[in-house]
C-alpha cells in the first residue's frame, strides 16, 4: 500500500503572472538582439530592446504620457459609462417587457457587427472635430459602441439566471416583475454584469484609440503613436503600445477585483 498522496505545490496566480511576464520580456529581448537586429527603415530599429524602450520612457517623461493618456482615458471613460448604462437599461426593459427582446437583440447585434473602421469616419463627419485639447465626441461614441454588445448579452444572461423558486415567492406575495427584478434578478445577475463590465474596459479603451487614428484629433494616444511612427521612433511606438496594454490590464483587473469582493459566491469553492 502506498501512503497518502501529498497535494502538489502550486504557485499563486500573481507569481505565475510575474514569471510569464519575465519570460515574455526575455523572449522579446533575445529576438530584438538577434533575429530582428538591424531590421527597420534606415537606421531605425523596428524592434527595440527592452532597455531602449525604458530609456525612451525616461526621455519622454511623465508629462508626455499623462497629457496624451489623459485625453484618451477621458474619452474611454465617458464611452464606457454611456455604453454600459444604455446596455443595462435595455436589458432591464427586456425583463420587464419581454416583447422587446427581439428589437433589443437586433440593435445589439448590429452594433457588434458594424466595423469601427467603417462607421468611424461617418460619425466623425456628423460629430465634427473637437476643440483643441478637448475629448472627441466620435471617440466617446465608438468607445460606447465597443462595449455595448458585451454588456447587453452579459446582463441578459445574468438576469435570467435568477432562481425560479425565489421568483415564485415574490410573485405569490404579490410582487410585480419590477419587484422581481429589484429583489432577485439583480442579485443573480451581478456576476454576469461585472464580468461583462470587466471585458468592456479594454474594449472601450481600444475603441477610443482607434477613433483617434481617423484624424481631427491633436492630442491623445492615437496622434502620439502616429507621430512616433512617422518619425520612425520605434522605442516610443513600443513604449506607448506597452503603456496602453498596461492601462487596459489595470482596468480589467480592477473590475475583476470588484467582482471578487461583491460576488464571492460566484467563485465557488475548492474540494
ZIKACOR-V165736 format. One record per residue. N is the residue number from 1. RES is the residue in one letter. PHI is phi as a letter, one per 20 degrees, with the letter a starting at -180 (none if undefined). OMEGA is omega as a letter, one per 40 degrees, with the letter a starting at -180 (NA if undefined). BURIAL is 1 if it has 24 or more other C-alpha atoms within 12 Angstrom, else 0. Layout:
BEGIN
n=<N & N>
res=<RES & RES>
phi=<PHI & PHI>
omega=<OMEGA & OMEGA>
burial=<BURIAL & BURIAL>
END
This chain:
BEGIN
n=<1 & 2 & 3 & 4 & 5 & 6 & 7 & 8 & 9 & 10 & 11 & 12 & 13 & 14 & 15 & 16 & 17 & 18 & 19 & 20 & 21 & 22 & 23 & 24 & 25 & 26 & 27 & 28 & 29 & 30 & 31 & 32 & 33 & 34 & 35 & 36 & 37 & 38 & 39 & 40 & 41 & 42 & 43 & 44 & 45 & 46 & 47 & 48 & 49 & 50 & 51 & 52 & 53 & 54 & 55 & 56 & 57 & 58 & 59 & 60 & 61 & 62 & 63 & 64 & 65 & 66 & 67 & 68 & 69 & 70 & 71 & 72 & 73 & 74 & 75 & 76 & 77 & 78 & 79 & 80 & 81 & 82 & 83 & 84 & 85 & 86 & 87 & 88 & 89 & 90 & 91 & 92 & 93 & 94 & 95 & 96 & 97 & 98 & 99 & 100 & 101 & 102 & 103 & 104 & 105 & 106 & 107 & 108 & 109 & 110 & 111 & 112 & 113 & 114 & 115 & 116 & 117 & 118 & 119 & 120 & 121 & 122 & 123 & 124 & 125 & 126 & 127 & 128 & 129 & 130 & 131 & 132 & 133 & 134 & 135 & 136 & 137 & 138 & 139 & 140 & 141 & 142 & 143 & 144 & 145 & 146 & 147 & 148 & 149 & 150 & 151 & 152 & 153 & 154 & 155 & 156 & 157 & 158 & 159 & 160 & 161 & 162 & 163 & 164 & 165 & 166 & 167 & 168 & 169 & 170 & 171 & 172 & 173 & 174 & 175 & 176 & 177 & 178 & 179 & 180 & 181 & 182 & 183 & 184 & 185 & 186 & 187 & 188 & 189 & 190 & 191 & 192 & 193 & 194 & 195 & 196 & 197 & 198 & 199 & 200 & 201 & 202 & 203 & 204 & 205 & 206 & 207 & 208 & 209 & 210 & 211 & 212 & 213 & 214 & 215 & 216 & 217 & 218 & 219 & 220 & 221 & 222 & 223 & 224 & 225 & 226 & 227 & 228 & 229 & 230 & 231 & 232 & 233 & 234 & 235 & 236 & 237 & 238 & 239 & 240 & 241 & 242 & 243 & 244 & 245 & 246 & 247 & 248 & 249 & 250 & 251 & 252 & 253 & 254 & 255 & 256 & 257 & 258 & 259 & 260 & 261 & 262 & 263 & 264 & 265 & 266 & 267 & 268 & 269 & 270 & 271>
res=<X & X & X & X & X & X & X & X & X & X & X & X & X & X & X & X & X & X & X & X & X & X & X & X & X & X & X & X & X & X & X & X & X & X & X & X & X & X & X & X & X & X & X & X & X & X & X & X & X & X & X & X & X & X & X & X & X & X & X & X & X & X & X & X & X & X & X & X & X & X & X & X & X & X & X & X & X & X & X & X & X & X & X & X & X & X & X & X & X & X & X & X & X & X & X & X & X & X & X & X & X & X & X & X & X & X & X & X & X & X & X & X & X & X & X & X & X & X & X & X & X & X & X & X & X & X & X & X & X & X & X & X & X & X & X & X & X & X & X & X & X & X & X & X & X & X & X & X & X & X & X & X & X & X & X & X & X & X & X & X & X & X & X & X & X & X & X & X & X & X & X & X & X & X & X & X & X & X & X & X & X & X & X & X & X & X & X & X & X & X & X & X & X & X & X & X & X & X & X & X & X & X & X & X & X & X & X & X & X & X & X & X & X & X & X & X & X & X & X & X & X & X & X & X & X & X & X & X & X & X & X & X & X & X & X & X & X & X & X & X & X & X & X & X & X & X & X & X & X & X & X & X & X & X & X & X & X & X & X & X & X & X & X & X & X & X & X & X & X & X & X>
phi=<none & e & f & f & f & f & f & f & f & c & f & f & f & f & f & f & f & f & f & f & f & f & f & f & f & f & f & g & f & f & f & f & e & c & f & e & f & n & e & q & e & m & e & e & e & f & c & f & e & g & f & f & f & f & f & f & g & f & f & f & n & f & f & f & f & f & f & e & f & f & f & f & f & f & f & f & f & f & f & g & f & f & f & f & f & f & f & f & f & f & f & f & f & f & f & e & c & g & f & e & f & g & f & f & f & f & f & f & f & f & f & e & e & f & f & f & f & e & e & g & f & f & f & f & f & f & f & n & e & f & f & g & n & e & f & e & f & f & f & f & f & f & f & f & f & f & d & f & f & g & f & g & f & f & f & f & f & f & f & e & e & f & f & f & f & f & f & f & f & f & f & f & e & n & f & e & f & f & f & g & f & f & e & c & f & f & f & f & e & g & g & f & f & f & f & f & f & f & f & f & f & f & f & f & f & f & f & f & f & f & f & f & f & f & n & m & c & d & b & q & f & g & f & f & f & f & f & f & f & f & e & l & e & f & g & f & g & f & f & f & f & f & f & f & f & f & f & f & f & f & f & f & f & f & f & f & f & f & f & f & f & e & c & f & f & f & f & m & c & e & d>
omega=<i & i & i & a & i & i & a & a & i & i & i & a & a & i & i & i & i & a & i & i & i & i & i & i & i & i & i & a & a & a & a & a & a & a & a & i & i & i & i & a & i & a & a & i & a & a & i & i & i & i & i & i & i & i & i & i & a & i & a & i & a & a & i & a & i & a & a & i & a & a & a & i & i & i & a & a & i & i & i & a & a & a & a & i & i & a & i & i & a & i & i & i & i & i & a & i & a & a & a & a & a & a & a & a & i & i & a & a & i & i & a & a & a & i & i & a & i & a & a & i & i & i & i & i & a & a & a & a & i & i & a & i & i & i & i & i & i & i & i & a & a & i & i & i & a & a & a & a & a & a & i & a & i & i & i & i & i & a & i & a & a & i & a & i & i & i & i & i & i & a & a & a & i & a & i & i & i & i & i & a & a & a & a & a & a & i & i & a & a & i & i & a & a & i & i & i & i & i & a & a & i & i & i & i & i & i & i & i & a & i & a & i & a & i & i & i & a & a & a & a & a & i & a & i & i & i & i & i & a & i & a & i & a & i & i & i & i & i & i & a & i & i & i & i & i & i & i & i & i & i & i & a & a & i & i & i & i & i & i & a & a & a & a & a & a & a & a & a & i & a & NA>
burial=<0 & 0 & 0 & 0 & 0 & 0 & 0 & 0 & 0 & 0 & 0 & 0 & 0 & 0 & 0 & 0 & 0 & 0 & 0 & 0 & 0 & 0 & 0 & 0 & 0 & 0 & 0 & 0 & 0 & 0 & 0 & 1 & 0 & 0 & 0 & 0 & 0 & 0 & 0 & 0 & 0 & 0 & 0 & 0 & 1 & 1 & 1 & 1 & 1 & 1 & 0 & 1 & 1 & 0 & 0 & 1 & 1 & 0 & 0 & 0 & 0 & 0 & 0 & 1 & 1 & 0 & 0 & 1 & 1 & 1 & 1 & 1 & 1 & 1 & 1 & 1 & 1 & 1 & 1 & 1 & 1 & 1 & 1 & 1 & 1 & 1 & 1 & 1 & 0 & 1 & 1 & 1 & 1 & 1 & 1 & 0 & 0 & 0 & 0 & 0 & 0 & 0 & 0 & 1 & 1 & 0 & 0 & 1 & 0 & 0 & 1 & 1 & 0 & 0 & 0 & 1 & 0 & 0 & 1 & 1 & 1 & 0 & 0 & 1 & 0 & 0 & 0 & 0 & 1 & 1 & 0 & 0 & 0 & 1 & 1 & 1 & 1 & 1 & 1 & 1 & 1 & 1 & 1 & 1 & 1 & 1 & 1 & 1 & 1 & 1 & 1 & 1 & 1 & 1 & 1 & 1 & 1 & 1 & 1 & 1 & 1 & 1 & 0 & 0 & 0 & 0 & 1 & 0 & 0 & 0 & 0 & 0 & 0 & 0 & 0 & 0 & 1 & 0 & 0 & 1 & 1 & 0 & 0 & 1 & 1 & 1 & 1 & 1 & 1 & 1 & 1 & 1 & 1 & 1 & 1 & 1 & 1 & 1 & 1 & 1 & 1 & 1 & 1 & 1 & 1 & 1 & 1 & 1 & 1 & 1 & 1 & 1 & 1 & 1 & 1 & 1 & 1 & 1 & 1 & 1 & 1 & 1 & 1 & 1 & 1 & 1 & 0 & 0 & 1 & 0 & 0 & 0 & 1 & 1 & 1 & 1 & 1 & 1 & 1 & 1 & 1 & 0 & 1 & 1 & 0 & 0 & 1 & 1 & 0 & 0 & 1 & 1 & 0 & 0 & 1 & 1 & 0 & 0 & 1 & 0 & 0 & 0 & 0 & 0 & 0 & 0 & 0 & 0 & 0 & 0 & 0>
END
